[in-house]
Amino acid sequence: MIATPLNPPGIRKPYAAYSHGVLTPPGVRLLFASGQLGVTAADVIPASVEDQAIACFENIRAILEQGGMNFQHVVRFSAYVTDRAYFPIYGAVRSRYVEGEAFASTLLVVSGFTLPEFKIEVEATAAMAG
């Protein structure tokens, strides 16, 4: 991991496996993945939020790989869900793809996306030396 986790002692511990902030050293390359909706490469929108979250993370994996990176390089996730009940499902799926807490994270509950079938969207920022 290229980022240094920042969790100041004067702030409440994060609610899940992430850090309040991350610091990247000078000279890193940054990759910004646009928000990925829960749709597969075959243009299928799965019915379950878990399967949509998997689709989001698989899409991000492909973007990272094209940029010469992987999930170990992610320094920030932003996720958007249409129901608070989806938070633990999103978190469980994210934990299948990333380990530790050396990334920043935001989760927002939103009223909807471009199509009513969508339940989740995830974006990522990654950093790599050189």
Secondary structure, DSSP 8 states (H G I E B T S, - for coil): --SEEE--TTS---SSSSBSEEE--TTEEEEEEEEEES--TTS---SSHHHHHHHHHHHHHHHHHHTT--GGGEEEEEEEESSGGGHHHHHHHHHHH--SS-SEEEEEE-S--SSTT--EEEEEEEEEE-
